[in-house]
Amino acid sequence: MINFTKGLLCILFSLFCLYILESACFRLVENYANWRLTLAWGKPSEAAFNSILKKLPLDHFVRRPTDLPKPQHLGYWVGEEDQYSSKVMSFTRPTRDIYENYIQTVFEPLANYEIRDYEEIQGVVLPGLKKSATVVDVQKQKARRVGDPMEYAHGVFVKVVLRDSSGSYKEQNAELESSFGFMLQQGFACVVLPVFSSTDLIEKIENFKKKESLLARNIYAWADGNTATILLKSCQIKPSCWQAIMITDPDDFIPPPTDVKLPWMYFEIDDDRRLEEEGLDHLYQWINLARSNENIYVSRLAGLVRISQNFYLNKSIPSSFASYVINCSRFMKDISYDFIKPQNFAPVDESIQSNLIPENELVETTENFQELNNFDLGRIENSISVLEKQEEINPLDNRPSFDCEIIKEYRQINSDDPKLKLVSNRDLILKLGLGFDEMGQGVLGQIKTKDPLFYRYYISLRAIEESPLN
């Protein structure tokens, strides 16, 4: 009996040690925290609760307060929303620690980064990421020639401030330097943007996105006080401007738009604000609408509310916001990757998009494009010969030339389109391949893994098209 008791105590002690070790890793190790989140929810593009882990009292499975049968007014239970947000975002704690340590210890964080003006949006600090220009980029006059470096970012973090005649907003650039330095290391461009109104804000952002489509593809914004209300109004008018917005204690809450897709939203309100009746019903509507999505990541992270009494206005980006933007960007790439549509015929169906390997990082890799940019006449002539021989094989066979998995799948999905029957496989490969190229360098490598034959066809046809003899 004594031996049995000792054995049982040893087992319990070992389990307790494992529990402490696991908790410490989740609290301190960023990669482990992200891995456990993926284990609990699945990949963002294929999200599903882990049936085994869901039986455990983990933060990932905490119930949303909006799922409970309570009055549709956040003022009655905003404290529960605060607890929910704290638990569901607990996986970002290691990132928040790294961020806070960085802003306290870094010296001259912007010393190695370029600052550039884009018409009305001035003082954009660039992360220094580049990709090689494609033929499509040259055709759209975004680059002078194929292979030229093009500036891009994972997103642009915008601190929205109120413009006044004194120009006091310029001081905030210096106050936010440390925060910007950390975001730049994560691949985000950063800028302080003074505006007069919500309309002024929308016009500047829309013009920026139109003229700098690669750099300004994803915009994340933060505002506080009276400017937070301006940002909310801009989201009410044009929600598609933003990927995510962070709101710190706005002067006034306004109702959200109806029957539209909202960006991801993160609210911070003062503790005394919870006692006010006016406006909190609108806050409930914002977060409830933002969560209206079947995807687990969106439904649980797209509408969050925290209570705070210590706002660091105009001094640094709150660590919760910085980690929120970094993770939002990572999840959104996997959830809804923007597929470039081919021109002159039917658009690519979503089922093809879902088969693509998600792009985790747009890392600058020039190897794929060096092969395209070297005009080796011998290689090109050999490619032409190989392709011509492939077309001559089995001339009586009904199978079209340049046949491969992606082309078969695309034709099957768009079998109802009569115009597609007039497009040859050769042209289809070029059109789809150029679309993949425009999406970024990492995508072409993913296509090579998915369908090596399509990749080989496209590289050869691309070489022929770009040949000086063509």
N, C-alpha and C positions, 0 to 999 in steps of 0.2 A: 504493500500500500504506500509506503514511504517512497519507494522508487517510482511508482506511478505518479505520485504527487510532484516529485522532482522533475520527472519527464514532462508533465503537463505545464509546470511552471517555466521550464526551459522553452517549450514551444510557444507559450504565451509571450514570454520575454522576447523571443526571436521575432514574433509577429509584430510586437510593439516597436522593436528596433527598425524593422522594415517599414512600418507605417511612418515613423519619425523621419527615416531616410527619404522615403518617397515624398513626404510633405516638404522637406527641405529642398529637394531637387525641384519640385514644382514651384516653390517660392523663389529660388535663387538661379536656376539654370534655364535660360531662355529657350534653348532647343528642346529640352525635355517638356517644358510647359506647352510649347506649340505641338509637340508630338502627342501629348496626352489629350489636348483639345481635338486633334484629328482622330485619335482613337475613340473619343467619346461621340463626336458628331460626324465622322467620316470626312472625306475631302469635300471642299465647298461645292464643287460641281456635281458631286454624288452624295450629298449630305443625307445621313440617316442616323438616328440614335442607336448607339450600341446597346443591344438588348440585355447584355450581361452587366455592363457598367452602370446602366440606368437603375439597376436595383441597389446601387450603392449611393450613399448621401454625398455625392460630389457636387461641387459648385456648378458644373456644366448643366446639370439637370434641374436647377432651381426653377420653380414655377413662376411664370410671368404674372404680375399682379393684374394685368388687363385680362387674364383668363378667368379671374375670380368674379363671382356674381356680386359686384359692389356698385355703388352709384357712379355714373359716368362723370365724375368730377375728381380730379387728381388731388384736390385739397384735403379730401377725407383720408387718403391713404398714400400720400406722397412719400411718407417715410418708408413704406414697403417698396416703393419704386427705387428709392435710394439703396436699400439693402439688396434688392435684386441686381441693380447695376454694379454694385460693389462685388458681388459674388460671380456674376456671369463674366465680368472683365478681370477676374483674378488671375487669369493666365497671362495678363500683360504686366504683372508685377515685376518680373526680372527686367523687362524693357524699361519700365519706369525708373527702376533703380539705376540702370546704366545711363539713362538720360539725365537724371538728377546729379549723378556723379560727374557727368560730362560738363554740364553748365556751371558747376562749381569749381572745376579745376582747369578748364581749357583757357588758353591764352591766345589772343588774336585769332578767333575761330574762322574769320573770313579771309585770312591773309592769302590763301592759295586758290581763291575762287574768283571768277570773273563776274563783274556787275555790269549789266547792260540795260539800256532803255528801249522800250518798245512803244513808241508814240506816247499815248497818254499814260501808259503803265510804265513807270520809271523806277529804276533801282532794283531790277530783278536779279537776284543772286543765282547763278547757274551752277548745277552740280558737276558739270564737266563731262557728262556722258555723251557719247557720240555713236552714230551708226553710219554705215556707208550708204550713199545715195543709190537708188535704183533707176532703171529706165523711166519708170512712172514718175519718180521725183523730178527727173529732168524734164519730162513732158509737161509737168505741172509747174515748171519754172521754180521749183523749190531748191534746185541745185544746178550748177553749170554743166556737170558731166557725171557720168556713172562712177561711183567709187569715192566721190567727194564726201568728207565727213559732215554729218548733219547733227545738230544739237537736239537732244531730247531729254526728258525727265520722266520719272515714274508718276509725277504729279506736280502741281504748283500749289504751295501753301500760301494762302493770302490772308494777311491780317488786315481787316477792313477797319478804317478809322474815319472819323468825320473831318472833312476838309474845312479849314477856317483861314481867315486872312493872316493870322499870326504865324502860320506854318509850324505850329507846335508839334504836329504829327511827325516831323523829321527827327525829333528826339527819340521816337520809338524805334527807329532803325538801330540806334546804338543799344537801346535797352534789350532788343530782341536778338542781338548778334549771336550770343551763345546758343540760344534756342535754334536759330537758323543754321548755325554750324552743325548741330546734331542732325537736323533734317536734311541738310546737304549731303552728309555722309550716307544717309539712307537713300539718296538718289532723287530728292525732291528739290525743285527750285523754290525760292522764297521771296516774298515781297510784301511791303507795307503799302496798302492802296487807300489813299484818301478819296472820299466821294462826298457829293452833296446830298444825294438821295438814292432811293432804290432804283429809279430809272437810270440815273447816271451810272450806278454800279453795273446794272445789266448791260448797258451799252458798251462800257469798257471791257467787260469780260467777254461779251459776244464778239467784239471786234478783235480782241486778243486771240480768241480761239479760232476765228476765221483766218487770220493772217499768220498765226503760228500754230497750225493744227497739230504738228508733231510734239512741240514743247508743251502746249497748253491743252492737251487732250483731256486731262483729268484735273479738275480744280477743286481744292479743299479750302474752305474759308472759316475764319474765326472772327467773332466780333463780341463786344461787351457793351452794356449800358444802352444808350440811345442808338449807337451804331448797330447793336444786335437787333433792334427792331427794324432797322433799314435792311439788314441781311434777311430777316424773316419775310419782309415784304417782297424782296427780290425773289425769294424762293416761292412765295405765293403766286407771283406773276410768271416767273420762268424757272420752274424747278429743275429743268434739264441743264441749267448752267453749272450745277454743282454735283460732285460725286458724294460729298459729305459736308455738313456744316456743323460748327460748334458754337453754341450760344451761351454766353455768360450773363445771367441776370438782366434780361432786356427791360427797358423802361415800360414797354407795353407788349402784351401778347396779342396776336391777331389770329383770326381763324385760318386754317390751312386751305389750300385749293381742294376741290372735290374731284373724285374719279380720275386722278392722275397718279403717276408713280413719283414718290418723293425720294430725294436723296437720303442717305443715312444721316441721322440727327442725334446730337448729344447735347443735352441741356444741363447747365449748372445754375441753380437758383439759390438765393440767400435763404437761410433758415427761417427768417421772419416772414419770407414771402409765402410760405405754406399756409399761413394764417389768413391770407387775403383771399377773398372769394373771387374777385374779378380777375378774369384772364386765365385762371387755372383750368377752366373747362376747355379753353382753346389749347392749352398745353396737352391735355389728355387727348384731344383730337389729333394733334401733330404726331405724338408718339404712337397712337393706335393705328393711324394711317400708315406711318413709316414701317410698322411691323407687319403690315398686311401682305405677306408673301409666304409661299409654301416652303421656300428654302429655309432650312434651320438657321443658317448663319444670318440671313437677312431678318427673319422673324424674331430673333433673339438679340441681335446687336444693332439693328437699324434705328431703334428708338430708345434712348436711354436718358435717365434723369438722375442727377446727383444733387445733394444738399451740401452747401458749403458756407462757412463763415469767414474764410480766408482767401479772398480773391486776389490773385497777383496781376492786377490790371496793368497792362502796358509795360510789364517788366519781363515776363518770360511766358512762353507757352506752357500751360499746365501740363504736367507729365501725363495725365489721363488723356488729354487731347492729342499729344504727340504720339503716344502709343496707339491711340484709336486710329489716327490717320495712317500710320505705318501698316497696321493690320488690315484696315479697310481696303487699302490698295492691294494688298496681297490676296485677300479673299475675293475681291471684285474681279481680278484678272482670271481667276479660276471659275467663278460663277457665271459670268456673262462676257466671255471674250469677244471683242468686236471683230467680226469676220468681214474682210474686205470683199465687197460684191464685185463680180466680174462685169465687164461692160458689154452692151449690145445684145444681151440675151438674159434669160431668166436668172434671178438671184439665187445665191447658194442657199439651200435649205438648212434649217437649224439642225437636222439630224446629222449632216456632215460636220457641222460645227462641233457637235457634242462628241464626235469621235477624235477630235484633235487632242493632242497631249497639251495640257495647260501650260502656258508660258509663265514660268516662275520668275525668271530674271531676264531682262534685255541686256545681256552682257555684250560688250563690244568684241566681236569675233570677226576678223577680216579674212580668215582663211577661205570661207565659202565664196567670198566675192573676189578674192584674188584670182580664183580659177576662171571667173567670168570676165575679168578685166584684161587678162593677158591674151592679146590677139595673135595666137600662134596659128599661122596659116596651115601648117601641117596638121595640127590637131583639128582644126575646123574642117579641112577637106576630108580627113578620116571620119569625122562625125557625120558629114554629109553622106559619105559612101556607105557607112553602117546603116544609117536611117533609110537610104534608098533601097539597100538590100533587104531590110526588114519589110519594106512596103511590097517588094516583089515576091516575098515568100508566100506560097499558096495563094496565087492571084484569084483562084476560083472560090476561095474560102469567103464566106459571108462576113466573117469577123472584120471589123474596121481596123485599120492600121493604128499604131500608137495606142494600143489597148492596154489598160492597166486598172488596178483596183479602184483608184479614186475616180477615174473617168467612168467606169462601169456604174459605180454607186451614184455619181452625179446624174448620169443619163437615166438611171432607173428612177431616181427621185423626181426628176423633171420630165418624165415620159409623156405627160399630157401637153407639153409645150411643143407645138408644131414647128416653131422657128428653130428650136434646138436641133432638129433633124438636119437642118441645112448647114450646121456648123460642124466642121471636120474635127476629128480628135486632135489633130495637130494644132489647130487654132484654139481648141478648148484647153489644151495643156498650157499653151502660152498665156492665155487669159487668166486661168486659175493660178498659174505659177507667178505671174506678175502680181496678182493679188496677195499671194503668200509673201512675196518679197516686200511688198509695201507694208505688211503688218509687222515687219521687223526681222532681224537676222536670225533670231532664235527659232522662228516658225519654220523656215526652210529646212533647218536641221531636223525638226520634229517630223516634217513631211518625209524627209529622207528615211527616217526610222519606220514610219507608217507604211510607205509605199516606195521602196527603192527604185522600182522601174519608172514610176512617174518622175522621180527626181532625176534619173539619168536622162530620160527623154527631154525634160525641161532644160537641163543644163546644156545639152547638145543643141536644142532648138534655139536657146538663148544665144549661144555662141554664133550660130548661123545668122541670126537676126542682127547681131552687133558687129558682124564681120565688115570690114571696110570694103570688101568686094561685093557685098550684098546690095 
